[in-house]
Amino acid sequence: MGGVTLDVAVARRWLELLAAGLIERADELTRLDAAIGDADHGTNMARGFRAVREKALGVEQPDVAALLKQTGMALIGTVGGAAGPLYGTLFLRMSTALAGSDGLALADLRDALRAGVQGVADRGKARAGDKTMLDALLPAVQALDQAVAAGEDASAALRAAAGAAERGMAATVPMQARRGRASYLGERSVGHQDPGATSSALLVRTLADAFGAAAAPPP
């Protein structure tokens, strides 16, 4: 299983891409949330990742675990509603899983992402099909499982994971929400794409993009 591994430089690139994408798409995420939530997901995520830029990316970090820990703490400290604790837990659990390591192989990244996603499930008391961010994240972990078993390189594996996350995001449209604010709407939540699944799909896509950029040959 060759290809680029997860080191501090790649992790920083990921978080920079994610911050840029969330800030750019803040209005879109807020529109999605206005249909079934509090109309603040985009605003909250943009504010949170501006804090990530300052508190995690704005200083040198000794390893990937430290970078992800600071990311999680910044999000918990600045993002309102459910998104702060859920995204913060995702990054903190990933950090714990990667403690003491750097230059990580694809299987290590998969294990860390799985730990983060399990943290989200535990914190939100949600599962697949509840119309939440898990509907994007769980398919991504499953795709990475398959890629690790097949011996794929990291760039190809993460592209597959990003595609799986985006299909999971789209699949939330016909679902009826069973968790979170959207669950209060009952059947009226059907027909709307979940904003948390949308931002989570972007999280996986930017991770794939960061690996792709690192693996690209120099000009």
C-alpha positions as CSV (number, residue, x, y, z in Angstrom):
1,M,0.0,0.0,0.0
2,G,2.1,2.9,-1.3
3,G,1.4,6.5,-1.7
4,V,1.4,9.5,0.6
5,T,0.8,9.1,4.3
6,L,-0.7,11.5,6.8
7,D,1.9,13.8,8.2
8,V,1.6,17.3,9.7
9,A,2.0,19.0,6.3
10,V,-0.8,16.9,4.7
11,A,-3.0,17.3,7.7
12,R,-2.5,21.1,7.7
13,R,-3.3,21.2,4.0
14,W,-6.5,19.2,4.7
15,L,-7.7,21.6,7.4
16,E,-6.8,24.7,5.3
17,L,-8.9,23.3,2.4
18,L,-11.7,22.4,4.7
19,A,-11.8,25.8,6.3
20,A,-11.7,27.5,2.9
21,G,-14.5,25.3,1.6
22,L,-16.8,25.7,4.6
23,I,-16.3,29.5,4.6
24,E,-17.0,29.7,0.9
25,R,-20.1,27.5,1.2
26,A,-21.4,29.0,4.4
27,D,-24.5,30.5,2.7
28,E,-25.3,27.2,1.0
29,L,-25.1,25.3,4.3
30,T,-27.2,27.9,6.1
31,R,-29.9,27.6,3.4
32,L,-30.0,23.8,3.8
33,D,-30.2,24.3,7.6
34,A,-33.0,26.9,7.2
35,A,-35.2,24.2,5.7
36,I,-34.9,21.7,8.6
37,G,-32.9,23.3,11.4
38,D,-31.9,26.6,13.0
39,A,-30.5,28.3,9.8
40,D,-27.1,28.6,11.4
41,H,-25.0,25.6,10.3
42,G,-23.0,27.5,7.7
43,T,-22.5,30.5,10.0
44,N,-21.4,28.3,12.8
45,M,-19.0,26.2,10.8
46,A,-17.4,29.2,9.2
47,R,-16.9,30.8,12.6
48,G,-15.5,27.6,13.9
49,F,-13.0,27.1,11.1
50,R,-11.8,30.7,11.3
51,A,-10.9,29.8,14.9
52,V,-9.2,26.7,13.6
53,R,-7.1,28.8,11.3
54,E,-6.0,31.0,14.3
55,K,-5.7,28.5,17.1
56,A,-4.6,25.3,15.3
57,L,-3.2,26.3,12.0
58,G,-1.7,29.6,13.2
59,V,0.9,27.9,15.3
60,E,3.4,25.1,14.8
61,Q,2.1,21.7,15.9
62,P,4.5,18.8,16.8
63,D,2.5,16.1,15.2
64,V,-0.9,15.2,13.6
65,A,-2.5,14.3,16.9
66,A,-1.7,17.7,18.4
67,L,-3.0,19.5,15.3
68,L,-6.3,17.6,15.4
69,K,-6.6,18.1,19.1
70,Q,-6.3,21.8,18.8
71,T,-8.8,21.7,15.9
72,G,-11.3,19.9,18.1
73,M,-10.9,22.3,21.0
74,A,-11.2,25.3,18.8
75,L,-14.5,24.0,17.3
76,I,-16.0,23.1,20.7
77,G,-15.0,26.6,22.0
78,T,-16.5,28.6,19.2
79,V,-19.3,26.6,17.3
80,G,-22.8,26.9,18.7
81,G,-25.5,24.3,18.6
82,A,-24.9,20.6,18.1
83,A,-22.2,21.1,15.5
84,G,-19.5,22.2,17.9
85,P,-19.6,19.2,20.2
86,L,-20.1,16.8,17.3
87,Y,-17.3,18.0,15.1
88,G,-15.1,18.7,18.1
89,T,-15.6,15.1,19.2
90,L,-14.7,13.9,15.8
91,F,-11.4,15.6,15.8
92,L,-10.6,14.9,19.4
93,R,-11.2,11.2,19.0
94,M,-9.1,11.1,15.9
95,S,-6.3,12.9,17.8
96,T,-6.5,10.3,20.6
97,A,-6.3,7.4,18.1
98,L,-3.2,9.0,16.5
99,A,-1.4,10.0,19.7
100,G,2.4,9.6,19.5
101,S,2.4,8.9,15.7
102,D,3.3,10.8,12.6
103,G,3.7,9.8,8.9
104,L,0.7,7.5,9.2
105,A,-0.3,4.8,6.8
106,L,-3.8,4.5,5.3
107,A,-4.9,1.9,7.8
108,D,-4.0,4.2,10.6
109,L,-5.9,7.0,9.1
110,R,-8.9,4.7,8.6
111,D,-8.7,3.6,12.2
112,A,-8.6,7.3,13.3
113,L,-11.5,8.3,11.2
114,R,-13.5,5.3,12.5
115,A,-12.8,6.3,16.1
116,G,-13.9,9.9,15.3
117,V,-17.1,8.7,13.6
118,Q,-17.9,6.5,16.5
119,G,-17.4,9.4,18.8
120,V,-20.0,11.4,16.8
121,A,-22.4,8.4,17.0
122,D,-21.9,8.2,20.7
123,R,-22.3,11.9,21.3
124,G,-25.3,12.3,19.1
125,K,-26.9,9.0,19.9
126,A,-27.4,8.5,16.2
127,R,-27.0,5.8,13.6
128,A,-27.1,5.3,9.8
129,G,-30.4,6.4,8.3
130,D,-31.2,9.0,11.0
131,K,-30.5,11.9,8.5
132,T,-27.3,13.2,10.2
133,M,-23.7,13.8,9.4
134,L,-23.2,10.0,10.0
135,D,-24.9,9.3,6.7
136,A,-21.9,10.8,5.0
137,L,-19.2,9.7,7.4
138,L,-20.1,6.0,7.8
139,P,-20.0,5.2,4.0
140,A,-16.6,6.9,3.9
141,V,-15.2,4.6,6.6
142,Q,-16.7,1.6,4.8
143,A,-15.0,2.7,1.6
144,L,-11.7,3.0,3.4
145,D,-12.2,-0.5,4.9
146,Q,-12.6,-1.9,1.4
147,A,-9.6,0.1,0.1
148,V,-7.3,-1.1,2.9
149,A,-8.4,-4.7,2.3
150,A,-7.7,-4.3,-1.4
151,G,-4.2,-2.7,-0.9
152,E,-5.1,0.6,-2.6
153,D,-2.9,3.6,-2.2
154,A,-4.1,6.5,0.0
155,S,-5.0,8.9,-2.8
156,A,-7.3,6.4,-4.6
157,A,-8.7,5.1,-1.3
158,L,-9.6,8.6,-0.2
159,R,-11.2,9.5,-3.6
160,A,-13.4,6.5,-3.2
161,A,-14.2,7.5,0.4
162,A,-15.1,11.0,-0.8
163,G,-17.4,9.6,-3.4
164,A,-19.1,7.4,-0.9
165,A,-19.6,10.3,1.5
166,E,-21.2,12.4,-1.3
167,R,-23.5,9.6,-2.2
168,G,-24.4,9.2,1.5
169,M,-25.1,13.0,1.6
170,A,-27.4,12.8,-1.4
171,A,-29.2,9.9,0.1
172,T,-30.3,12.0,3.1
173,V,-32.8,13.9,0.8
174,P,-35.6,11.3,1.0
175,M,-34.9,10.4,4.6
176,Q,-37.1,11.4,7.5
177,A,-34.9,12.9,10.3
178,R,-34.8,10.9,13.6
179,R,-32.2,13.0,15.4
180,G,-31.5,16.6,16.1
181,R,-33.6,19.7,15.4
182,A,-34.8,18.3,12.1
183,S,-36.5,15.4,13.8
184,Y,-39.1,17.8,15.2
185,L,-40.4,18.3,11.7
186,G,-41.4,14.6,11.3
187,E,-42.4,14.0,7.7
188,R,-41.7,17.6,6.7
189,S,-38.0,16.8,7.0
190,V,-38.3,14.6,3.9
191,G,-37.1,16.1,0.7
192,H,-34.3,18.2,2.1
193,Q,-30.6,17.4,2.1
194,D,-29.1,17.3,5.6
195,P,-26.6,20.2,6.2
196,G,-24.4,18.1,8.6
197,A,-24.1,15.4,6.0
198,T,-23.2,18.1,3.5
199,S,-20.4,19.6,5.6
200,S,-19.2,16.1,6.5
201,A,-19.0,15.1,2.8
202,L,-16.9,18.3,2.3
203,L,-14.6,17.1,5.1
204,V,-13.9,13.8,3.4
205,R,-13.5,15.4,-0.1
206,T,-11.0,18.0,1.2
207,L,-9.1,15.2,2.9
208,A,-8.9,13.4,-0.5
209,D,-7.9,16.6,-2.2
210,A,-5.1,17.2,0.4
211,F,-3.7,13.7,-0.3
212,G,-4.1,14.2,-4.1
213,A,-2.1,17.4,-3.9
214,A,0.6,15.8,-1.9
215,A,0.9,12.9,-4.3
216,A,1.0,15.0,-7.4
217,P,4.3,15.1,-9.2
218,P,6.2,18.4,-9.0
219,P,5.7,20.7,-12.1
